[in-house]
């Protein structure tokens, strides 16, 4: 079966909108435990203004204190050249740039048009040229915008090309507010894969309307092998009403493991980390497998 790459975003996407601040040492412990599970990539933090995202105000401390495992890519989201400087100083493996396909959502998110964001990305690319840091380009609202509605596929293709032209080594297509449907995912991803057969493409789904894992299966059928997910299903878009968390990492790994896909992740370790993290947060998280157990878990007859 196909090799599927699992990329963890809880430490950034999940924690950025939590009500409580998770202490730096707890973030470091979480990321170290996640590294030990065999995940392929971990989004560690975001080098943004502490005023904009106070929960990630310790980005440098976290990035420099984590233990780095061979084979794991440690990435961070950055908004501008200042963020690139910070990422370079902390020796990130990769930086993640984010622009919305929808101008309206982009204005809500970063107070810029999408074109203005790409002008900024060109400056970031120039700054990082010659460094070892790779660039990943994310397109938010690829599958729908809560303000504009349906997204033009041609615009998505054009923006992928713009990322490639500034030197992005990979592109993420993000269903930022959980509007994607399985049929839509398959059709768009087939077009993308035909246009760029060798480009590393990641899909980033939210489970807002309960279609997250179904969308993964259609992405795989279309030839996409990289997926973002968040421990316990944490996260959500703060700029869209009702946009709940990302697809859950352990639920995703559980599903694919029992379908005989090739993964590098230890499911039991991942479930244990998720349970510990739920206790640390002090509230119930959306993940299902951590509550119900694996389908292979059997129980004694009374």
N, C-alpha and C positions, 0 to 999 in steps of 0.2 A: 504493500500500500504506500501511498504518498507520505513523504516526510513533511510534517506541519510544524511551523515555527511559532512558539508561544511567547508573546511579548507583554510584560507586566507593567501596568500604568497606575496602580493604586497609590504609590508613594507620591505621585504628582497629581494626576487627574482625580484620584479618590480623595486625597487629603485636602486638596485646595479649598473645598467648600464645606469641610467639616466645621461644626460650631466651635469645637474645642481645639486648642493648639496641642498637637502631639509633640512632646519634648524631643529635642534633637537626639538624645541617646536612644530613645525608643524608635525613632525613624531609622537610625543606623542599625539597630538590632533587627528590625523588620527586614530591611534590605539585605542584610547579611544572611538571614534565614531564607529569604527568597532566592538568593544566589545559590544556596546549597541544594535547592530543589531541582536544578537543571534547566531553569528558564533560559531562553535564548537571548532575551533583551530585557532590561529593566529601565523604565523611565524614572530616574532618581528624584528629580526636582525640577524647578523652573527658576531661571535667573531673570525674574521680573522685579518690579518695584515692590518692596515690602508693604507699601501703602495699598497697592493693587491686590496683592495676595498675601495677607499677613501670616497665614498658616505656613508659608514657605519662606519666611524671612531668614531662616537658618540655612539657606541653600549651600553656601560655601562650606559651612561646617559639616553638613551631611555628606557632600560630595568628596571631601578630603578625608573623612573618617571611615568610610565604608571599606570593607575588604573586597578586593576585586578578584573574581574567579576567571581563570582562562576559559574562553569560549562564550562568556557573557558580555554583551555589549551594554555599556552604561551610557545612557543618553539623557539629555536635558532639554527642556523647551526654552527657547530664547526669543525675545521680541525685537531686538535691535542690536547694533554694534556693541553697545555697552554690555549686553548679555553675552555676546560672543567673546568679549574680552574676559569676562568672568569664567565662562566655560573653558576657555583656553588655559587660564591660570589654574583651574582645577583639574585639568587634563581629562576632560570628558572625551569619550570615544566618538560621540556623535552629538550634533545639535538638531533639534526638531523645530522647523519653522511652521507656522500655522497661518493660513489665510482662508477666509470663507469664500466659497463660490458665490454666495449671495452677498451683494454689496450691503444690503440692509443689516444682515447679521454681522458682517465685518465691522460696520460702523458701531453697532451695539457693543461689539467685543473689544475693538482696539481704537475706535474713533477715527478710522481711516477707510477710504474706499479700498477695494481689492487691488486696483492698479497701484495705489499709493503703497500698499503693503509690499507688492512685488518690487517696487523701486527701492524700498528699504532692504529687501532681501538681496538685491544686487550688491548693495553696500556691504552687507554681512558676508556674502560670498567673496567679495574682493578682499575683505579683511582676513578671512580664513585661508585664502589661497596660499598654498605652500605648507600649511600645517597638516598634521595627521588627522584632524577632526573631519569626519564625514558629515554631509548635510542630508537630512531627510525632510522632504516637503509634504506637509499635511494640507489637504483640502477639506475644510469643515463644510458642513451642509451639502455634501456631494449628492445626497439622495433626497433632499427636500429641505425647505426652509420654513420655519414656523411663521415667518412674516411675509415671505414672497410666494410660498407654496412650491409648485413643481420647478425643478431645476433643469435647464437646458443641457443635454448631454454634450453638445458641441462645445459649450463653454467649459465643461469639465475637461474635455480632451485638450482644449487650448491651454488651460492652466497647467495641466500635466506637462505639456510641452515647454511652458515657461519655466517650470521648476527644473526640467532637464537642462534647459539652456543656461541656467545660472549655476549648474554643476551639482544638482542634487543626485545622490547615488541611489535614492529610493523615494517612493511616493506613497503616502497613506491617503486612502479614500475614507473619509469619516462620516458616519451617520450620526451627526452630533446630537440630534434631538429624537432619535428613534423613529424616523419616518419611513425608513426603507422597507420594501416588501421583497420577499424571496425572488419573485419573477424579475423585478427591477434590478436587483443585485446581479442576477445571472446575466441578464441582457447587457448591462453596462460593462460588467467585468469581462465578458467575452470580447466586446469591442476594444477595451483597453488592452487585453492580452494579445489580441491579433495585431494591434498597432505597435505594441512594445513587448514582444515575446520574452525578452530577457531582463526587463526592468523589474527589480524587486518591488512588488506591490504589497502593501499591508492594508487590511480592512479593519476598521475601528467601528464597532457596533455598540449601540446602546439598546437596552432592553425595555425601553419606555412603554412599548405596546406589546410586549411579549413575543416578538419575532426575532430576537437576537440570534439564537442558536440555529433557527431555520435559515436565517440569512447566511450564517457561516457555511452551512451545507451547500447552499447554492453558490457561494463564493468558491468553495473547493471544487465544485462541479465545473466552474468556469475557468479553473486553472490557477487560483490564488492560494498561496501556501503560507502566508504570514498573517497573524491575527493578534490585535491588541485585546487585552482583557484586564479586569481589575479584581483583585483579591476580595472575595465576599460580595462582589457586585457593587462596590462603592463607586461614587462619582456622580457626574451629571453636569449639564451646562447651566451656569448661573445666569445666562442671558436669554433663556427661553422658558416660558411658563410650562411647568409640569414635566420637564426633561429629567427623568430619573437616571439611575446609575448605568454604568457600563455592563456589558455581559460579564458574567462571573468567571474568573479564571479556573477555579476548581471544577465548576460545572462544565465548562468547555473541555477541559482536559479529561474529565470523566467520560463525557460523551464520545470524544474521539478515541480514547483508549479502548473502549468497549466496541468500537467499530474497526479496530485493528489498524488504525493509522499509526505511523511511526512518529513518536514524540520523544523528547529528551527529558521530560519532566516526571519526577517521582510524585505520583498522585497522593499517596498516603502522607508524605511530608507536607505537601501543599495544603491538604485538608487540616493537618495539625497546626500549621502556621495561621490559617484562616480562623480556626477556633480560638487560638490564643489572641489574635488581633481583635476579634469580636469582644472578648472579655476586656481587653485593654480599652476599647472605645466605650464600653459600658452600655451598649445598646445593640439591638438585633440588627444584623445586616441581611441583605436580600438573598444571599447564596442558599441554594437548596441542598446540594450534596452534603455539605457539612452538617446539615440537620438530619437528613434522611439516611445518610450513609451510602456506600456504593451499592450498586445492584447485585454485587457478588457477596455482600454481607448477609449471612443467614442468622436466624434467631432460634433459640431453643423452644420446643413445644412445651407449653405448660402441662 
